[in-house]
């Protein structure tokens, strides 16, 4: 039996996926969650075989969830499921430990195919994305963007996500259980590392990099 955990911030999509997967012989959905923090905690608690993970989620984005899960539980197979089909997003998820990536408009049978593939040890990229990835993710600017965002620590990316989602520095500190002073240091480091200073531009950057959703 393949045990699956679903993580997506759209409840109606999760319900649809859960209903679909329950009909597939050999699949069991062990949990369904709507934010990145819950996805990480439930994964640690339940240790599913497969984690199906959206990129843009509140509390913690899918890329950072994938990075932590793949580091702590390398046997868990991660599939990114996202509206984002650009090379940048695919590359970031794969580099963070995902072994599969599908667009949300994929056919239901392709999702099942992807799950079977990753469980058997293979990597699966959605059929409609093959042209995007056929050149080893090499397109103008992508590697530079990935290198830039990877300069940020996990905590800095968390602060960036909260700031982009409208939290103040103080609120960000409370959410992350750190002091306002520490959160302010993280914001300063973010600005220095990526060269962006206004909240509006930081928000645009976070959206472009898949750290948060519009």
Steps between C-alpha positions, in 0.01 A plus 500: 500500500641841398432756772449853367488841667337791313602862559321783318339820624189455282259277690287414198807376314613288795156347530499418129845345512417300810184365339692410186788326678272301730355333191842383385589147620802501726479869598416632845471874581624527858452876539397814314628842613470859382827671594870434487560484874229237542643309204840484668360403840266233361778357287722467805215340694364260238803439275302436179649331197406792274452869572302690236591861553379834368762774470309810607359437849458715812725464805774327298541459126529163331863544398613539861277213612654279230850600603444410866311179430757372252778577748334331799315223317680423173282193438182708472425566134390858432287609205454871432150587376465861395340753267854617426648335192802726453847348507595699810238334718568151371872538553461632854274211600727236348805655664313500830445126485183445296513203264186594309328812373156539346285795393167524678314464173648155433267207440408295806653184358832680454511578871454131575770416245735747666440348844573150372814630326652674801418211734690270266803729521461703182464873444183623333449835325157575354461427130399858425819625667749293304577781255568727796749260654655343193808723515598418855317801642736735320323818397614860523515622858363190673827380653582851620159531668532161668849583622374832637210355700723220629716764670219548749483275804183305579410757768560789261269342244237457771527867597487602133182296450329656802601853400373440147172373643447825689645430843702767678846419634351465849223269376755293310702457818193386693403250228852354495550516877799733472556852632410809299869592502596164350227531236631846414851357456359239263320770299825699476687190380232428239526851359879484485513154339246562224545876460134593547390746767132593469224271626321529165804375310568229759142382452537490122825307542342249739218436254737461206712251694203293614548588866143629522193534280355826361 
